[in-house]
Protein backbone atom coordinates (compact mmCIF):
# COMPACT_ATOMS: atom_id res chain seq x y z
CA UNK A 1 0.00 0.00 0.00
CA UNK A 2 1.08 3.57 -0.72
CA UNK A 3 0.09 6.67 1.22
CA UNK A 4 -0.88 9.78 -0.74
CA UNK A 5 -1.17 13.17 0.96
CA UNK A 6 -3.40 15.90 -0.44
CA UNK A 7 -3.77 19.51 0.64
CA UNK A 8 -7.28 20.99 0.67
CA UNK A 9 -8.82 24.23 1.75
CA UNK A 10 -10.39 23.53 5.17
CA UNK A 11 -13.90 24.33 3.95
CA UNK A 12 -13.61 22.08 0.88
CA UNK A 13 -12.41 19.16 3.00
CA UNK A 14 -15.19 19.70 5.53
CA UNK A 15 -17.85 19.77 2.81
CA UNK A 16 -16.38 16.74 1.04
CA UNK A 17 -16.22 14.83 4.33
CA UNK A 18 -19.89 15.64 4.98
CA UNK A 19 -21.01 14.56 1.50
CA UNK A 20 -18.98 11.36 1.69
CA UNK A 21 -20.48 10.59 5.11
CA UNK A 22 -23.99 11.10 3.68
CA UNK A 23 -23.08 8.52 1.02
CA UNK A 24 -21.76 6.10 3.64
CA UNK A 25 -18.05 6.40 2.86
CA UNK A 26 -14.93 8.24 3.91
CA UNK A 27 -12.46 10.23 1.80
CA UNK A 28 -10.22 7.22 1.23
CA UNK A 29 -13.12 5.25 -0.23
CA UNK A 30 -14.17 8.25 -2.32
CA UNK A 31 -10.70 8.59 -3.88
CA UNK A 32 -10.41 4.83 -4.43
CA UNK A 33 -13.72 4.81 -6.32
CA UNK A 34 -12.56 7.80 -8.36
CA UNK A 35 -9.16 6.21 -9.12
CA UNK A 36 -10.71 2.89 -10.15
CA UNK A 37 -13.16 4.67 -12.47
CA UNK A 38 -10.30 6.56 -14.14
CA UNK A 39 -8.29 3.36 -14.54
CA UNK A 40 -11.24 1.36 -15.88
CA UNK A 41 -12.48 4.01 -18.36
CA UNK A 42 -9.08 5.58 -19.09
CA UNK A 43 -10.66 9.03 -18.88
CA UNK A 44 -11.44 11.63 -16.25
CA UNK A 45 -15.12 11.14 -15.35
CA UNK A 46 -16.04 14.77 -15.97
CA UNK A 47 -15.29 17.39 -18.60
CA UNK A 48 -12.39 19.78 -18.04
CA UNK A 49 -12.37 22.92 -20.16
CA UNK A 50 -10.39 26.12 -20.36
CA UNK A 51 -11.97 29.47 -21.08
CA UNK A 52 -12.03 30.30 -24.77
CA UNK A 53 -9.76 33.15 -25.76
CA UNK A 54 -12.18 35.97 -26.72
CA UNK A 55 -10.00 36.74 -29.74
CA UNK A 56 -11.19 33.46 -31.27
CA UNK A 57 -14.87 33.96 -30.47
CA UNK A 58 -17.31 33.29 -33.29
CA UNK A 59 -18.31 36.95 -33.63
CA UNK A 60 -14.70 38.17 -33.70
CA UNK A 61 -13.74 35.55 -36.29
CA UNK A 62 -16.63 36.79 -38.50
CA UNK A 63 -15.33 40.35 -38.18
CA UNK A 64 -11.79 39.25 -39.03
CA UNK A 65 -13.05 37.37 -42.11
CA UNK A 66 -15.00 40.45 -43.19
CA UNK A 67 -11.94 42.68 -42.73
CA UNK A 68 -9.79 40.23 -44.70
CA UNK A 69 -12.28 40.26 -47.60
CA UNK A 70 -12.31 44.08 -47.58
CA UNK A 71 -8.51 44.16 -47.75
CA UNK A 72 -8.47 41.61 -50.58
CA UNK A 73 -11.04 43.70 -52.49
CA UNK A 74 -9.01 46.88 -51.95
CA UNK A 75 -11.75 48.50 -49.87
CA UNK A 76 -9.44 50.06 -47.28
CA UNK A 77 -8.45 53.57 -46.29
CA UNK A 78 -4.92 54.14 -45.08
CA UNK A 79 -4.23 57.09 -42.74
CA UNK A 80 -1.11 58.11 -40.90
CA UNK A 81 -1.15 58.60 -37.14
CA UNK A 82 -0.95 62.35 -37.66
CA UNK A 83 -4.00 62.27 -39.95
CA UNK A 84 -5.93 60.22 -37.40
CA UNK A 85 -5.00 62.60 -34.59
CA UNK A 86 -6.04 65.58 -36.72
CA UNK A 87 -9.39 63.91 -37.38
CA UNK A 88 -9.86 63.33 -33.64
CA UNK A 89 -9.25 67.04 -32.96
CA UNK A 90 -11.98 68.16 -35.40
C-alpha positions in Angstrom: 0.0 0.0 0.0 1.1 3.6 -0.7 0.1 6.7 1.2 -0.9 9.8 -0.7 -1.2 13.2 1.0 -3.4 15.9 -0.4 -3.8 19.5 0.6 -7.3 21.0 0.7 -8.8 24.2 1.7 -10.4 23.5 5.2 -13.9 24.3 3.9 -13.6 22.1 0.9 -12.4 19.2 3.0 -15.2 19.7 5.5 -17.8 19.8 2.8 -16.4 16.7 1.0 -16.2 14.8 4.3 -19.9 15.6 5.0 -21.0 14.6 1.5 -19.0 11.4 1.7 -20.5 10.6 5.1 -24.0 11.1 3.7 -23.1 8.5 1.0 -21.8 6.1 3.6 -18.0 6.4 2.9 -14.9 8.2 3.9 -12.5 10.2 1.8 -10.2 7.2 1.2 -13.1 5.2 -0.2 -14.2 8.2 -2.3 -10.7 8.6 -3.9 -10.4 4.8 -4.4 -13.7 4.8 -6.3 -12.6 7.8 -8.4 -9.2 6.2 -9.1 -10.7 2.9 -10.2 -13.2 4.7 -12.5 -10.3 6.6 -14.1 -8.3 3.4 -14.5 -11.2 1.4 -15.9 -12.5 4.0 -18.4 -9.1 5.6 -19.1 -10.7 9.0 -18.9 -11.4 11.6 -16.2 -15.1 11.1 -15.4 -16.0 14.8 -16.0 -15.3 17.4 -18.6 -12.4 19.8 -18.0 -12.4 22.9 -20.2 -10.4 26.1 -20.4 -12.0 29.5 -21.1 -12.0 30.3 -24.8 -9.8 33.1 -25.8 -12.2 36.0 -26.7 -10.0 36.7 -29.7 -11.2 33.5 -31.3 -14.9 34.0 -30.5 -17.3 33.3 -33.3 -18.3 37.0 -33.6 -14.7 38.2 -33.7 -13.7 35.6 -36.3 -16.6 36.8 -38.5 -15.3 40.4 -38.2 -11.8 39.3 -39.0 -13.0 37.4 -42.1 -15.0 40.5 -43.2 -11.9 42.7 -42.7 -9.8 40.2 -44.7 -12.3 40.3 -47.6 -12.3 44.1 -47.6 -8.5 44.2 -47.8 -8.5 41.6 -50.6 -11.0 43.7 -52.5 -9.0 46.9 -51.9 -11.8 48.5 -49.9 -9.4 50.1 -47.3 -8.5 53.6 -46.3 -4.9 54.1 -45.1 -4.2 57.1 -42.7 -1.1 58.1 -40.9 -1.2 58.6 -37.1 -0.9 62.3 -37.7 -4.0 62.3 -39.9 -5.9 60.2 -37.4 -5.0 62.6 -34.6 -6.0 65.6 -36.7 -9.4 63.9 -37.4 -9.9 63.3 -33.6 -9.3 67.0 -33.0 -12.0 68.2 -35.4 
